């Protein structure tokens, strides 16, 4: 009987010991788990780029003068292309520009298909907080455009009683055009080329458009001018995957270096200036 009681006591001690050890292991595992969750991931975005020697940049080659295909050579050219080359020199890695549909670019950079987006992204675009953006690399004005031989319209006040055209897209240009007071009519169009056709035909007196689109029209026809007073403006940025802070930092440094060198002003003069 005493022997049985002794055996039972031994079993109780053993079970208690195992339970204590199990609790100890569980606590330790939890601590490790919590530590691993709270430990930030190492940002390798810049070292990854350095290791492979290139940045894959997504863009949509349908937005002159930022990027579009040359009708004769089919090569992509424009402000963003030349800026990419200048950034590449400062960064010490090749920037490979990849043409894609604009609506796929943000998802592409999130999924790692692209390291960077260089395609006239506006800070007003919906990013959902899931990507990094660089410092602004250009500011686009919403501008009023008239024919070059129009001597009556030189300011916003001169638009009173006039017919003004704008693309009906819910964009910043349409929103700003709706704020112009005293118009005889705000005429909406599906596409910008239609607006310019009506301007040249005398069916409208002026139009509201992004300054950069006006640059493209001027280079093609040379018969328009932009009023000095913009209606509004928005900054354009480059974008990379969320958390790629080191890549973003180095691109910002390279952008500033391009500006400091005077190269940036040369590119603006070449691609984004009406002369």
Buried (B, 14 or more C-beta within 10 A) or exposed (E): EEEEEEEEEEEEEEEEEEEEEEEEEEEEEEEEEEEEEEEEEEBEBBEBBBEEEBBBBBBBBEBBBBBBBEEEEEEBBBBBBBBBBBBBBBBEBBBBBBEBEBEBBBEBBBEEBBBBBBBBBBEEBEBEEEBBBBBBBBEBBBBBBBBEEBEEBBEBEBBEEBBBBBBBBEBBBBBBBEEBEEBEEBBBBEEBEEBBBBBEEEEBBBBBBBBBBBBBBBBEEEEBBBBEEBBEBBBBBBBBBBBBEBBBBBBBBBBEBBBEEEBBEEBEEEBBBBE
